[in-house]
Amino acid sequence: MAGMAPESGGGVFSAGSNAAFKQQLNKVYSWYTGGFVVFVIALAILEQMGLPRNWIGYIFLAATVLLYGGIGVMSRTNDAAEYYVAGRRVPAIYNGMATGADWMSAASFIGMAGTLYLTGYGGLAFIMGWTGGYCLVALFLAPYLRKFGQFTIPDFLGARYDGNLPRLLGILAAILCSFTYVVAQIYGVGLITTRLTGVAFELGIFLGLGGILVCSFLGGMRAVTWTQVAQYIILIVAYMIPVVWLSVKQTGVPVPQAIYGYQLEKVTAKEKELIDDPKEKEVIAIFKARSDELAEKLKDVKSALEADKAAAMKKVDEHKAANAPEADVKAAEKALASIPPNEEAAQKAWTAAKAAADARARPLAGMPRHANQFAGDPNGDAKAQETYNTSRLNFMALVFCLMVGTAALPHILMRYYTTPSVKQARSSVTWSLFFIFLLYFTAPALAVLVKYEVFTVLVGTPFDKLPAWVGQWAAVDPTLLSVSDVNKDGILQLGEMRIGGDIVVLATPEIGGLPYVISGMVAAGGLAAALSTADGLLLTIANALSHDLYFKMIDPNASTSRRVTISKALLLVVALAAAYVAAQKPADILFLVSAAFSFAAAAFFPALVLGIFWKRATKWGAVFGMIGGLGVTFYYMVTTQPWLRGIFGVTSPIELWYGIQPISAGVFGVPLGFALIIIVSLLTPAPRREIQELVEHVRYPSLSGDIDTKAT
């Protein structure tokens, strides 16, 4: 990557025209891609020669983190325009790749196919919402924000709405959205690093954090941009190779996106067969009996706990008195030790066990039929029709929140400030959508192909003949994969396997029979996805605090070098704080990440869209709209989401509005935000003439050049 070193004058890489600069980038990343392919092939050869698996993991981790860190070192800068917006010289196609990597978080890379595997059609809400959001970005936001010429979203709000209060609200909302998101990315970094190398989870977090900080800390948006381009190449190659191989293995066709519909037909037929299978019904009956037994215990926890302890102690005494084999005595003692120590622990443990038993006391191990659109039946009885309507409503609400939230996420919108022109900003959105489409169009195929493999290869196989990868993953983490012979027939039924969504992508190479080096590459792709998103999020938070809070509100006379230095210091503090929170393994982090889209939608989307398209929108309209929209969204989540209810001590009964789940709370906040901005703006004095003229100018993105907003 030597050709990517910055020139001493602070320009992005070498000097010259945009065409020459783009030609240089093409050359650099072509060599980089070729080098990555050679690197993987070399590792595959070494694996065949006997290189241990853990060494492959160490090499992948070290090589990728050192690569990203090297780009950060070569792209270091103290120039404000370079640090905040990469000098506004990033070509559209490369900004599209960087945005794709910025978007492809660990949740998207690892979790999307897993969600589709477990939920079938329902998981398409995420794909439709997230990709649809970029259409909104292209139509309503990116070119106009680029035309405005600011550094950040709070910067836009402060300039457009003529005051520091909208800017401050933008800062707070950006931190709220971004911090919960970055905690999940760092958690993903720790998880993947641990699986790659076997180190402790906490150490894995800080190993990955080193790669994040070198990029963001030294070079800001410039380093992050070129690192994210490199990360996208790794993650898309890592994602595509296993699914193409699985497609060839099952169908002989190397285009999984075109062929998986035929496999879905086979999966649907197999689902019917499994639902009618007497052995599967036998397993379901056993889990139903377990659930009923736990329900009885929960009716009188104290008496049930005392009875369990007495029975376990009696069994230990009987074994000892009868001089039973040592293994039997130890098993009885282990059973005694596993009994909850007190009533509170018993209540919690038995409630969780009952929920798990209830989930598996249903056909297809609790999964819906893959091609079924919604729960319930539109032609069934009143309850079935209500279930169907509620399920459909929640699907649409989630699509809405994810679309609008995607269009309003600060770390994504920041990327469109880095292009050379308004035209390039619009083109960049198209490229972003294309690069994201490559992965999202493949995820449904991957889910179906893996499900076909599980249904036809694993189910019905004797336990002693299961593939080696099943035992290996079960040993890594039983919550990801576990199998147990519930009905003691020695044959695996679907109901006897518990699989977590995170394993679907990571285990695909092994499911397809590929060498372990491909598994290492997939893990490296997941690491690239997590690191790239974490880079963008950390930079968003640090820039909001240093540029928008410190420079724009506290010390407007601060020098460029001082602003960049403060941003770097804040970035370090925020990163360490996020790493500390992630190390605690907080509950329901995936919910909070998804909820970030509702927060972003309610806080930013109405203010941004009306700020661009309605010159009458006023400062106080924006203030009330942001507070009201975000407030009702947050209130609904706190009163309806179990984990947040516990955090805030809410004890009132859960009352869902129209049956909408808390993850889609933004469906209430966004309309309220629009309504408040319009009503309050009409009741307050119109913005200054200069502001209205500015809005008129911004609405014509075909005009070239940025706007000097210092006067406003």
N, C-alpha and C positions, 0 to 999 in steps of 0.2 A: 504493500500500500504506500510505498515511498512517494509515488506521484501525487498523493493526496495531501502532502505536507503544505501548510499555509505559507504564503509569502510573508516576508518580514514587515511589509507595510500594513498588515491587518486585513488585506483582502481575502476573499474566500479562495483558497488554493491559488492557482496561477492567475496572473493577470491576462487580459485579452477580452475578446468579444464573447457574447453569450454563446455563439455557435461554437467557438473554439473551446470554451469552457465545457460545454455539453459533450463535445467530441473527446475531451480529456477524460470526462467522467465515464463515457462509454468504454474507453480503453481500460481504465482502472478497474471497473466492475466486471468487465469481461475476464480479465486476468484473475480477479478475485473469485469469480464463479468457477472458472476452470481449476484454480488452486484448491477450492473446497471439494470439488469432485475427486481430484487426485488424492487429496487427504483422506477421504472416505474409502476410496479403493485401496489405498496403502494400509489403512487400519483393517480392512476386510482380509487382506492377504496375511497381515500379522496375526489376525484371529485364527485363520486356518493353520498357521504355523505354531499355534499354542499360546498366544498372548492371553493372559487371564482377563475375564470379563471386568473385574473391578479396575484393571489398568486401562481398559478401553474407556470406562467412565471417567477416570481421572484425566486422561488425555483430552477427551471431548470438553470437559469442564475447563481445564487449563487453557486449551487452545482458543476456545470461544471468548472467555473472559479476557485473556491477554490481547486478542484481536480487537475487541471493543475498547479496551483500555488504550491500546496503541492508537486507534483512531482519535480517541479523546485527547491524547497527548499531542498528536500532530495537528489537531484542530484548536488548540488552546488559543484564547483571545481575551483581551480586556476592552475591546471596542464595543460600545453599547449596541450599535446596529447589528454587529456580528453576533453578539451574545444573545440578544433578545429575538432577532428575526433572521439570523443567518445571512445578513447583508442583503436580504431581499433578492437573492440571485439564484435560488434553487429552481431548476427547470421543472416544468409541469410533471413530466413522467417520473422524475426522481422524487418530487414532492408527493406524488401519488403513492409511490412505493413506501416512502417514509411514513405517510399517513396510514397506509395499510398495516405497517408494522406497529405504529403507535396504537392503532385500533385493535390489532390482534392480541389481546391480553391472554394470559394463561387460561382464563375462563373460556375464551373463544376457541383457542387452539386445542385445549384438552377437553373442556367441558361440553362444547357444542354437540359433537357427535355422540357423546355420552348421554346428554339430555334427550337427543332424538332417539337413541336406543331405548331409553327407559320410558319415554312418554309418547313416542310415535308422532302422529300428526300434530299434537299439541306443541311440540318443540319447534315447529315451523314458525310460531309466533316470534321467536327470537330472530330467526333469519329474515323474516319479512320486515320486522320492526327495525332491525339494525341496518339492513341494506336500504330500506325505504328512507331512513333518516338522511342518507347522503343525497337522495333526490331533493329533499327539502333544503339541505345545505347548498346545493347547486342553484336551486331556484330562488331562494329567499335570503341567503346570508353571505356565502363566501365572496362573490364578486363585489358586493356592496361594502362588506367589512374591509376588503383589500383596498377598495377605492378610498375609504375613509383614511387609511394609512396609519393606524395606531399600532401599538405593540401588543396589547392584551384586551380581553373583553371588558374588565372593569375600566380600562382606559377609554374604550369606546363609550361606555355608559356615562362616565364622568364628563366627557367632551360633548356628547349628544344631549344629555339632560342637564348640562350647564351647572354642575355642582359636585361637591365631594360626598354628599349623602348617597346618591345613586352609586357612586364609585365604591364607597365603603360597603354598601349592601352587596355589590358585585364581588368584592373581595371576600366577604364572609361566605357567600354562596359558593364561590369557586373553591374555597378551602373545604367547605362541607362536602361538596361533590367529590373533590379530588382526593382528600385524605382517606376516606373510606375505600375508595378505589385503589389507592396505592398500597394500603395495608394488605389488601387481597393479593396484589401482584407480588409483594415481598414475601407473603406467605407461600405463594406458588413457587417463588425462587427457592425458598428453603426446602419445600417438598421435593422439587425436581432435583436439586443439588444433592439431597440426601439419597434419593433413589439412584443417582448417577454414581455416587462415590461411597455411600454407606456411612458418611460422617453424621454427627448428631444434628438434629433439626436446627437448633439455635446456631451452630457453627455454619451450617449450610446457608442460613439467612445472611450472615455477615460475609461469607465468601462471595455470594452473588452480589451483595450490596457494594462490594469493592468495584465490580465492573460498572455498576450503575453510576457511582459517584465520580469515577475517573472521567466518564463522558460528560455528565452534566456539570460537574464542578469546574473542570478546566475550560471547556469550550462552549457551554451553554447550548443554545439552539443550533449553532453551527455543528458542534461535535455530535449532538443528539441526532441531527438530520442525517449525517453521513453514516453514523452508526446504525440508525434504523433502516437505511437502505440495505446495508450488509446483513442486518438481522432478518429482513424480509426474505432475502434470497435463501438464507438457511432454513427459515421456518416453512416456506412454501415447498422447497425441495423435500424437506423432511416429512411434510404432510402428504405429498402426492405419491411418493415412491411406494409406501406400503399399501395404499388403497388401490393403486394401479395393479400392483402385484396380486392382491387378493382378487381383483376383478378378473385378471388373466387366469388365475387358479380355478375360479368357479365357472367362468363362462368362456374363456379363451379370447375375450375382447378387452383391449387395454384402455377402454374409455368408460370408466365406471359411471360417469354422469349419464351416459346414454343407455346403459344396460341395466341399471339397478331396478328399473320398473319391472323387468321380467323376474328378477330375484324377489321383489316384493310380492309378486303373485305366488311364488313358491312359499314365502314366509307366511302369507295369509292362509294358504292351504295347510301348512304345518301347524299354525295356531289352532285351527279348528280340530285338527287331529289330537293336539296336546290337551285341549279343553275336554275332549271326550275320553281321554286315556284313563282307564281305571286306576293305574298306578299314580298318576298325578292327583286324582281325586282322593286317593288314600293319603297322600302327603298333605293335601289341603285339610282333610279331616283331623289329622294329627295336630296341625297348627291351630285349628279351631278348638280342639280339646285343650291345648295349652292356654289359649286365650281365655277360655271359660274358667280354667283353674286359677289363672291369675286374677280374673275378675272377682272370684270368690275370696281370694286372699285380700284384695284391696277393700272389700267390704268391712273387714275387721283386721287391720294391719297388725295390731299388737298381738292378738291371739294367734294369728297365722305365723308371725315371726317366732313366737315362743314355741309353737308346735314344730316348726322347721328345725329350730335349734335342738330341741329335745330329741327329735327323730335322728338328726345327724350325729349327735353325741352318743345315742344308743347304738347306732350302727358301728361307730368307732370302738365302743366298749365290747360289742359282740365279736368283732373281728379280732381284737386283742385277746379276749378270753378264749377264743377258739384256735389261737395260734395260726391265724390265716396268713397267707403269703404276704410278704412285705409290700408288694405292689398293691394288694387290696387294701391294706391298712393305710398306705399313703394316699390312695384314691379317696378313702373315706375321710381322712383328715383334711384333704384338699377341699372336699365338698363342704365340710364344716366351716373351713376358713372362708369359703366363698359366700357364706350367708351374710346379708347386710348387718352391720354392727348395731344399728338402732332403727327406730320406726321411720324417721325422716329418710334415711338412706334406703330402707326397704320400700317405702312409698315411691321414691324416685326410680329405683331400679325396676320394680315390678310394673310401674306405669310404662316405662320405656320398653320393657320386654313384651308387655301386652300389645303395645302399638306395633312392634316388630312382628309379633305373631299374627296380628290382624292383617297386616300388609301382605303376609305370605299365605294367609288362609283364603286366598282368592286365586282364580285361574291365572295361568301364565306368570306365576310368581308375583302377582300384584300389578303387572304391567297391563296397560290397555292394549287392545288389538292395534297393531301398528298403523293400519290404514283407516281406522275409525276417526272421524272428524272430531266429535265431541262426546262427552259422557251423556248418559241418558238416552232417551228415544223420543223423537218428535211425534211419533205415532203411538206412543205407549199411554199408560195411565197418567193422571194429573201429576204425580210425583216425578215420573220419568220425563214428562214434558218440561217440568220446572227445572229439573237437573240439566236437561239439554240446553234450555234457554240461558241458564246461569253460566254454564260452561262456555257457550258461544259468546256471551257478553264479556266474560273474563278474557277470552282469547282476543277479542277485538280491542278491549281496554289495554291489554298488555302490548299489542302491536302499536297502538296509539302512543302509549307512554315511551316505548323504546324508540319509535320514530322521532318524536318531538324531542326526547331527551338526547338522542344522538346528535340532532341538529343543534343542540344548545350546549354540548359539553365543551368547556373552555379549552381543554388541552387539544381537542381536535380542531376547533376554530382557529386557534393560534397558528396552526400549520399553514393556513392560507394567507397569513401575513408575510410569508417568506418568499413568495413568488415574485418574479421581476415586474409583472404587470397584472392588470385586472383580467385581461384575456387569458393569461397563464393561470390565474387563480381559478377561473371557470373550467379551463381544460384540466387543471389539477384535480378537481373534484371528479371529473369523468374517469381519470386514471385511478384515483383512489377507489372508486366504485368497482372498476375492473379488477384491481388487485385483491380487493376484499371478496369480490364475487368468486374468484378462483377457488378460494378456500370454502366459502359458504355454499357454493354450488356442489362441492364435493362432500361436505359433511353428511347430508342426507344419504348419499350413496354409501359412505363408510358405515353408517349406522345399520343400514339394511344388510350389507355384505357381512358384517360381524354377526348380526342376529341370525342370518342364515347359517353361518358357520357354527354358532352355538347350538341352534336348534337341530341341525343335521349331523354334526360331528360329535359334539360333547354329550348332548342328551341321548340317553340310551347306552352310553359307554360304561363298562364295568369300572368301578372306582380304582382298581389296581392297574387299569390300562389308560387312565387319563393322561393327556400330554403333560410333559414336565413343567411347562410354563404355568399350569394351574397351581401346582404345589409351590412353585417359586413365588408367585404373586401372593398366594395365601399367606406365605411366611413373611412377606414384606409388611402387609397390613391387612388383617382380616376384614376390615370395613370395606376394602376395595374388592376383595374376592374371598369367598369362603364356600366350601362344599362340605356337606355332612350327610351321611346315609340315614335319613330320618326314619324311613320305613324298613331299614335293615334288610333290603333285598340285594345289596351289592351293586345295584345299577343306578347311575345318576339320572334323577328326574329333574326337570326344569325347576320345580319348586324347592329342590334341595340345594340350589346354587344361589348365593347372594352375591350380586355384582354391583359395584359402584360405578357411577358414570365416568369418573376420572380414568378408569383403567382402559376404557374402550380404545382410545387413540394410542395410549402408551403400549398396550399389549398387542396392537394390530400386527406389528412385524412378526411377533412370536406365533400369533394365531395363524398367520400366513406361512409359517415355516421359514422365515428369512433369517439370515445370520444375526448374531447379537449386535454387531456393529450398526445395523439399521435401527435397532431399538435404542442404542446410544444416540444415534443421529436424531431420532424422534424426540428423545428427552432434551437434546440440545436445541431442537426447534421450539419445544415448549419453553425452555429457558430463554431463548431469544425473544419469544412473544412476551413473556413476563417482564424481561429487562427493558424492552423497547417501550412498553406502556408505562412502566415505572419511571423511566427517564422523562417522558413527556409530562407525566403527572407531577413529579417533583419539581420540574422546571416551572410548571404553571403556578404551583403554590409559592415557590420562592420568588418568582417574578411579580406575583400579585402583592406580596409583602414588601419587596424592595422597590419596585418601580411604582406601583400604584399607591401603596400606603406611605412608604418612606419618602420617595422622590416627589410624588404628586401632592401629598398632603402634609408631610412633616417638614422636609427640607428641599424646597424647589431649586435651591442654588447648589445642591450637591454635584460634585464633579462626576464625569462619566466613570472614571476608575473607581471612585468611592461607591457609586451605585452598583457596579458589577461586583465589587468586593463584598458588599453587604448581601447581594443576592447569593453569592457563593457560600457565605457563612450561614445564611438562613437555609439554604438547600441542605447543607450538612446537618443542621439541627433537625429539620423536618424529616430527613431520611433516617436519622437515628431514632427519632420519636416513632416513626412508622414501623421501623424494625423492632423496636421494643414492644409495640402493641401486637405486631404479627407473631412475635415469639411467645406471647401469652396464649396463642391459638384461640382467639375469641370465637364465641359461638355465633352461628348464623351469619358468618361473614359474607357468604354468597348472597344471602338476602340483602344485606346492606349494599353490596356492590350493585345488584340489580336495582335497588331502591335509589341509588345515585342518579339513575336516569330520570326517575320521577322528580327528584329534587332539582336537577338541571332544567328539566322541562318547565316546571312551575316557576322557577326563579328567573330564568333567562329568556325563554322563547318569546313570551308576549312582549317583553321590553325591547328585545332586539328587533323583532319583526315590525312592531309599531314604530319603533325609533327610526327604522329605515323607510317605511312606506307611508307614514302619517306624520306630516310636519307639525300637526296640532298637538301631538303627544307632549305632555309637559313633565317637568321634574317631579312634581308631587303625584302626578298620575303614575309615573314609573315607580316611585317609592312605595305608594300604597299597593300597586299591582304586584310588586316583588314580595313585599311583606305578606300580603293577603294570600297570594298563590302558594308561596313556600310554607306559610303558616298552616293553612288548611291541609296541605299535603303531609306535613310533619305531624300534625294533630291526628290525622286519620291513621297514620302508621303506628303512632304511640298507643292509640286506643284499641287497635285491632291485631297487631302483630305480637305473638306470645313473648318473644325474647325482649322486645322493647317495652312491653307492658311490665315485665319483671324488673327491668332497669329503672323505670320511672315509677314503679309501685302502683300501677293502675289495677284496681280490683273490681271495677264495675263489669257487668257482663259484656261480652263482645257483641257489638251490633254492626254488621256489615251493611253499608249503604248499597242498595240494589244488588247485594251479593258480590260486590267487587272485592277481590283479594287485596291485602295491603300493599303488595308489590306494585300495584297499578294505581296507587293513590294520586299520582299526577293527573289522572283523568278528571279529578275534581279541581285541582289547583290551577291547571292551565286555563280553562274557561273563566274561572274567577279572576285570574290575573288579567286576561284580556278585558273583562267587564270593568274591573276597577280602574285600569289605565284609561279606558275610554270615558267612563263616567267622571272620574276626578279631573281628567284633562279638560273636559267640557265645562267643568265648574270652576276652574282656576284660569288665571290669565294665560294667554298664548305665549309660547316661547319668544325670545328676542328675534328680531328680523334676521339677524346674522345666522342664528341657528336654523331658521326655516329655509333660508337660502342654501345653507349647507346641506340640508336634507334633500332639497330639490336637486342639487348637484350630484349627490351620492346616488340618486335613483336612476342615473344614466350611466351605467357601468361601461358603456362602450367608449366613453371618454377616457383618454389615457392620463396617467399621472395620479399622484396622491394629493390629498388635501392638507393644507397647512392649518391645523386646528388650534395652533397656539393662541390665535386671536380670539378663539371662542371659548 
